[in-house]
Amino acid sequence: MRVLAVMIAGALAATGGSAGAQAQASATAPVMVFFDWGKDEVRRDDEGVLDTVAEAWRAKPSAHLLLTGHTDRSGNAAFNRQAGLARARTIRAGLEKRGIPRNAMSLASFGEERPLVPTEDGVREVQNRRVEIAFEE
C-alpha cells in the first residue's frame, strides 16, 4: 500500500490534481475526491485524480480498491448514506472507464457518520462530501 500511495502522491503533484486531492495523498491516507453540494458528478479538476489512481492500479493490478462515500450533515442520515453510495458508484464507473475491472473494487458508504470536519447538523462542508479511494493488498 505504501508504494502505491507514494506513486499516487507523486503523480498528483506532477499532473496538477486538485489541491484537496494532493493534500490527502500520502503513504497512509486514502486518495480523496470531493463533491459539490447535492451532486454526485466528479468535478473537472478531479478527473486527473482518477487517471492517476488507474495508473497506480495498473502498476499493481493485484491490489483491491475500497471506495467509501461520505457526505456532510446537510440532509437526513438515511438520505446521506444513499448519497455517499451514489458518489462511490460514480467513482467506480470512472475507474471502470479507465480499465479497472469492477471486481477489483468494493463500495461502502458512511454517509455523514465519519466527517473530516466536525460540524453541527445541517451544515454544508465540502471536505465531508467525498469518496475515499483506498488501496488494499
Secondary structure, DSSP 8 states (H G I E B T S, - for coil): -HHHHHHHHHHHHHHT--HHHHHH-SSSS-EEEE--TT--S--GGGHHHHHHHHHHHHHSTT-EEEEEEE--SSS-HHHHHHHHHHHHHHHHHHHHHTT--GGGEEEEEEETSS-SS---TT---GGGSEEEEEEE-
